[in-house]
Amino acid sequence: MQGEPLLIHAAENFLGELSRQRPWVKASYEDTLNDLDDLLSAEQPATLGDYLAADRTELQARLPHAHNLADVLDDFDAYLREWRWVS
């Protein structure tokens, strides 16, 4: 039985796709997604369910240095739906 996908695996796939489409934002998106994964993985590796359940306002409060957080989350959410990681 396969468990729920991990946030980091979806993020890695997203960054790979981003490298092809918009390589100029990859580095900043990668930093932000790594910070997000670190935040959500405090106890154990974060799943996509953990990410989807997280409150964006709280994420922004806990990652104030991530000036591009809203853009990253919007693009990542669109990728998750487009590539059917989530419905």
C-alpha positions as CSV (number, residue, x, y, z in Angstrom):
1,M,0.0,0.0,0.0
2,Q,1.4,3.4,-0.9
3,G,1.0,6.3,1.5
4,E,0.1,9.9,0.8
5,P,2.6,11.8,-1.4
6,L,5.1,13.9,0.5
7,L,5.2,17.6,0.0
8,I,8.9,17.5,-0.9
9,H,8.3,15.0,-3.8
10,A,5.6,17.2,-5.3
11,A,7.8,20.3,-4.8
12,E,10.7,18.6,-6.6
13,N,8.6,17.7,-9.6
14,F,7.1,21.2,-9.7
15,L,10.6,22.7,-9.6
16,G,11.7,20.4,-12.5
17,E,8.8,21.6,-14.6
18,L,9.5,25.2,-13.5
19,S,13.1,24.8,-14.7
20,R,11.8,24.1,-18.2
21,Q,9.1,26.9,-18.3
22,R,10.5,29.7,-16.1
23,P,14.1,29.0,-15.1
24,W,14.6,32.6,-13.9
25,V,12.3,32.0,-10.9
26,K,13.5,28.5,-10.0
27,A,16.1,29.4,-7.4
28,S,13.8,31.7,-5.4
29,Y,10.9,29.3,-5.6
30,E,13.1,26.4,-4.5
31,D,14.3,28.4,-1.4
32,T,10.7,29.2,-0.5
33,L,9.4,25.6,-1.0
34,N,12.3,24.2,1.0
35,D,11.5,26.7,3.9
36,L,7.9,25.7,3.6
37,D,8.7,22.0,3.8
38,D,11.0,22.6,6.8
39,L,8.3,24.4,8.6
40,L,5.6,21.7,7.9
41,S,8.0,18.8,8.5
42,A,8.8,19.7,12.2
43,E,7.7,16.3,13.5
44,Q,7.7,14.1,10.4
45,P,7.9,14.5,6.7
46,A,5.1,16.8,5.5
47,T,2.5,15.2,3.2
48,L,0.5,17.0,0.6
49,G,-2.4,16.7,3.0
50,D,-0.4,18.7,5.6
51,Y,0.3,21.4,3.0
52,L,-3.3,21.6,1.9
53,A,-4.6,21.8,5.4
54,A,-2.2,24.7,6.3
55,D,-3.6,28.2,6.6
56,R,-1.9,30.6,4.2
57,T,-2.1,33.5,6.6
58,E,-0.3,31.5,9.2
59,L,2.3,30.3,6.7
60,Q,3.0,33.9,5.8
61,A,3.3,34.9,9.4
62,R,5.8,32.0,10.0
63,L,7.8,32.7,6.9
64,P,8.0,36.5,6.8
65,H,11.2,36.4,4.8
66,A,9.5,34.6,1.9
67,H,8.5,37.8,0.0
68,N,7.3,35.6,-2.9
69,L,5.3,33.1,-0.8
70,A,1.9,34.0,-2.3
71,D,3.2,33.7,-5.9
72,V,4.9,30.4,-5.1
73,L,1.8,28.9,-3.4
74,D,-0.5,30.1,-6.2
75,D,1.8,28.5,-8.9
76,F,2.4,25.4,-6.8
77,D,-1.4,24.9,-6.2
78,A,-2.0,25.3,-10.0
79,Y,0.7,22.7,-10.7
80,L,-0.8,20.3,-8.2
81,R,-4.2,20.5,-9.9
82,E,-2.9,20.5,-13.5
83,W,-0.7,17.4,-12.9
84,R,-3.4,15.7,-10.8
85,W,-1.5,15.5,-7.6
86,V,-4.7,16.7,-6.0
87,S,-8.2,17.0,-7.4
